[in-house]
Structures are given as structure tokens and as C-alpha cells.
Amino acid sequence: MNLADISRKSLDDLLTSLGFAHEISVDENDEGILCLNISSEDAKFIIGEDGDRLDDLQYLVNRMIQNVDAALPRVRVDCDHYRERSEAKLLKKARSLAEKVLATGRPLRMQPLNAYYRRLVHNSLADVAGVATESEEGTSRFKRITIRPV
């Protein structure tokens, strides 16, 4: 079995045992990461509040895959393209804050973000002239990014 088959079966087993009617499509994103997208009438329950249930499912699927073969790469789990939409919304907000920083000359802080979302914001604003981004120090999983003028 390959990664797509193992990950699809793992996610299918989880969702079936939880009683969700669903379909799973497998895609590869631009970065070569395997993405499992769930389609379900119960999407709001699978996604949870702010994607927290989706994060839990992704964590469990990746643990199940690692049990089969520790060398297999991690996969992403999405539901009705929720992550896609939320990432686009986050990057739009980051660009808007960068424009405000450029207009006012004052730094602004974003809401606390996990490492993945912080990386997206840093990469997105790297090409914006006149602003720089930095994450706060600390051991917390969720940290704020400060967007400041250069």
C-alpha cells in the first residue's frame, strides 16, 4: 500500500467509526504534501470550532500512518476545503495589516497562530516592501506575529 491508500483508509476508518457519512478525495498540493479532503453533510461537526476537530483528525491520521511506517511523510486533512478558505482569509488579513503598518508607520500584532499559520504569514509578507514580520519568543504553541515598518 502507498501513502495515499494508507492515509485514506485510516481517515475512512476513523470517520466511519464516528458515524459520519462521507467521501474522501486525495490530492497533492503545490508543496508536494498529500491532502485528504472530506466531503460530508456533517462538515460542521467534522470541522469543529475554528477547525479544532479537523486538527484532531489530522493528528490521529498522521499517528496511524506513523504506526504503519515511521518514515512516511505527514498528510493534511481538510473538510469541504475549510482550510483553504481559512488560509486565504488569514493571508488577506495579514496583507491588510501590512498596509495599515505602511500607512501609519506603527507596528501591529496578529492573533496567536500555530507554527504552520505563522509560516504562511511570514512567507506571504516577505515580498511586501517596507514591512518585516517577527514571531514572539516563548515556548507556547500559539504565538503572535508582529508586523512592523522597516
C-alpha positions, 0 to 999 in steps of 0.5 A: 500500500502507498501513502495515499491508500494508507492515509485514506483508509485510516481517515475512512476508518476513523470517520466511519467509526464516528458515524459520519457519512462521507467521501474522501478525495486525495490530492497533492498540493503545490508543496508536494504534501498529500491532502485528504479532503472530506466531503460530508453533510456533517462538515460542521461537526467534522470541522469543529470550532475554528477547525479544532476537530479537523486538527484532531483528525489530522493528528490521529491520521498522521499517528496511524500512518506513523504506526504503519511506517515511521518514515512516511511523510505527514498528510493534511486533512481538510473538510469541504476545503475549510482550510483553504478558505481559512488560509486565504482569509488569514493571508488577506488579513495579514496583507491588510495589516501590512498596509495599515503598518505602511500607512501609519508607520506603527507596528501591529500584532496578529492573533496567536497562530500555530507554527504552520499559520505563522509560516504562511504569514511570514512567507506571504509578507516577505515580498511586501516592501517596507514591512518585516514580520517577527514571531514572539519568543516563548515556548507556547504553541500559539504565538503572535506575529508582529508586523512592523515598518522597516 
